[in-house]
Amino acid sequence: MNKKEMPIEELKKEIRSFLDKRKVLVLCTCNQDIPRATPMDFYINKQNFNIYVGPAPGRKVKNIEENPNISIGIYTPISEGKIQGMQITASGKEKLIFLKEGDKEFEKAQKIVRGKRKLILKIIPERIELLDYSFINQGYSRLQIMDL
């Protein structure tokens, strides 16, 4: 099995291309050993890999407040004939930032997220793992990892 890493600039382009074609992620949170997976629309800051979601108040918000460790799954439906998926991880209150009206960054985030929101979660990824079996044809490992 090929373990060759893709050059970082090429990997960034592949990650950006993958994210640009997707609109829904699954946000995974956990509290007291009870996991919760929530499908959500997401938005990307084009200057970096920060992800924005507009969560409604509920269990996922409470989970993040009490346990600031999340995982995100994004995939290509198998009906498209490709095996592709992305795993994003982030942890800590400095990487999972709730923005409300009046906060310094809220208006900037509101321009990225469609629709008027009362609460926006800014996720600053620590690690992005992109699985794409077509990378093998390019001479790379099917799993590419970027630590941020």
C-alpha positions as CSV (number, residue, x, y, z in Angstrom):
1,M,0.0,0.0,0.0
2,N,1.3,3.5,-1.0
3,K,2.0,5.7,2.0
4,K,3.2,8.7,0.0
5,E,2.1,12.1,1.3
6,M,0.8,14.7,-1.1
7,P,2.7,18.0,-1.2
8,I,1.0,20.4,1.3
9,E,-0.1,23.0,-1.3
10,E,-1.6,20.3,-3.5
11,L,-3.4,18.8,-0.4
12,K,-4.8,22.2,0.5
13,K,-6.3,22.5,-3.0
14,E,-7.8,19.0,-2.8
15,I,-9.3,19.8,0.6
16,R,-10.7,23.1,-0.6
17,S,-12.1,21.5,-3.7
18,F,-13.8,18.7,-1.6
19,L,-15.3,21.3,0.8
20,D,-16.5,23.6,-2.0
21,K,-18.6,20.8,-3.4
22,R,-20.3,19.9,-0.2
23,K,-23.0,21.7,1.8
24,V,-23.7,19.3,4.7
25,L,-21.6,17.9,7.5
26,V,-22.3,15.7,10.5
27,L,-21.2,17.4,13.7
28,C,-20.3,14.8,16.4
29,T,-20.4,15.9,20.0
30,C,-20.3,13.9,23.3
31,N,-21.2,14.4,26.9
32,Q,-21.2,11.9,29.7
33,D,-20.4,9.1,27.3
34,I,-23.5,9.9,25.2
35,P,-22.6,10.7,21.6
36,R,-24.7,12.9,19.4
37,A,-24.3,13.2,15.6
38,T,-26.1,16.2,14.0
39,P,-26.3,16.8,10.2
40,M,-25.9,20.6,9.5
41,D,-25.4,23.0,6.7
42,F,-21.9,24.5,6.8
43,Y,-20.0,27.4,5.4
44,I,-16.2,27.8,4.8
45,N,-14.1,30.9,5.2
46,K,-12.3,31.1,1.8
47,Q,-9.1,32.5,3.4
48,N,-8.6,29.5,5.7
49,F,-10.3,26.3,6.6
50,N,-12.5,27.6,9.4
51,I,-16.0,26.2,9.3
52,Y,-19.1,28.1,10.4
53,V,-22.5,26.5,11.4
54,G,-25.6,28.1,12.7
55,P,-26.7,25.8,15.5
56,A,-30.1,26.1,17.1
57,P,-30.0,25.9,20.8
58,G,-30.1,22.3,22.0
59,R,-28.1,19.3,23.1
60,K,-25.2,19.8,20.6
61,V,-24.6,23.3,22.0
62,K,-24.7,22.1,25.6
63,N,-22.4,19.2,24.7
64,I,-19.8,21.5,23.2
65,E,-20.1,23.9,26.2
66,E,-19.5,21.0,28.6
67,N,-17.1,18.9,26.5
68,P,-15.3,21.1,23.8
69,N,-14.2,18.1,21.7
70,I,-15.8,17.6,18.3
71,S,-15.4,15.5,15.2
72,I,-16.9,16.3,11.8
73,G,-17.7,13.9,9.1
74,I,-18.3,14.9,5.4
75,Y,-18.6,12.4,2.6
76,T,-19.3,11.9,-1.0
77,P,-22.5,9.7,-1.5
78,I,-21.5,6.3,-2.9
79,S,-24.0,6.9,-5.7
80,E,-21.5,9.3,-7.3
81,G,-19.2,6.3,-7.8
82,K,-16.3,7.6,-5.6
83,I,-15.0,6.6,-2.2
84,Q,-14.3,9.9,-0.6
85,G,-14.7,11.2,3.0
86,M,-13.3,13.8,5.3
87,Q,-12.8,13.8,9.1
88,I,-12.2,17.0,10.9
89,T,-11.3,17.3,14.5
90,A,-11.1,20.3,16.9
91,S,-11.0,20.7,20.6
92,G,-10.9,23.4,23.2
93,K,-12.9,26.5,23.6
94,E,-10.3,28.5,21.6
95,K,-11.1,26.3,18.6
96,L,-14.8,26.1,19.1
97,I,-16.1,29.6,19.4
98,F,-19.7,30.6,19.9
99,L,-20.4,34.0,18.3
100,K,-23.5,36.1,19.3
101,E,-24.8,39.4,18.1
102,G,-22.5,42.1,19.6
103,D,-19.4,39.9,19.6
104,K,-16.5,41.3,17.6
105,E,-16.5,38.6,14.9
106,F,-20.2,38.1,14.7
107,E,-20.9,40.4,11.7
108,K,-18.0,39.0,9.8
109,A,-19.3,35.5,10.4
110,Q,-22.8,36.5,9.5
111,K,-21.6,37.5,6.0
112,I,-20.2,33.9,5.5
113,V,-23.3,32.1,6.9
114,R,-26.5,32.3,4.8
115,G,-29.6,33.5,6.6
116,K,-29.9,35.6,9.8
117,R,-28.6,33.7,12.8
118,K,-28.7,34.3,16.5
119,L,-25.8,32.0,17.2
120,I,-22.9,31.0,15.0
121,L,-20.3,28.3,15.9
122,K,-16.9,29.0,14.4
123,I,-14.8,25.8,14.2
124,I,-11.0,26.1,13.8
125,P,-9.9,22.7,12.7
126,E,-6.8,21.1,14.2
127,R,-6.6,18.2,11.8
128,I,-8.2,17.4,8.5
129,E,-8.1,13.9,7.1
130,L,-9.1,13.4,3.5
131,L,-9.7,9.9,2.2
132,D,-9.9,9.6,-1.5
133,Y,-9.2,6.4,-3.4
134,S,-8.4,8.3,-6.6
135,F,-5.2,9.6,-4.9
136,I,-3.8,6.1,-5.4
137,N,-3.8,6.7,-9.2
138,Q,-1.7,9.8,-8.6
139,G,0.9,7.8,-6.6
140,Y,-0.2,9.0,-3.2
141,S,-1.7,7.3,-0.2
142,R,-5.5,7.2,-0.2
143,L,-5.5,8.9,3.2
144,Q,-4.0,12.4,3.4
145,I,-3.7,14.2,6.7
146,M,-3.1,18.0,7.3
147,D,-2.4,19.2,10.9
148,L,-3.2,22.9,11.4
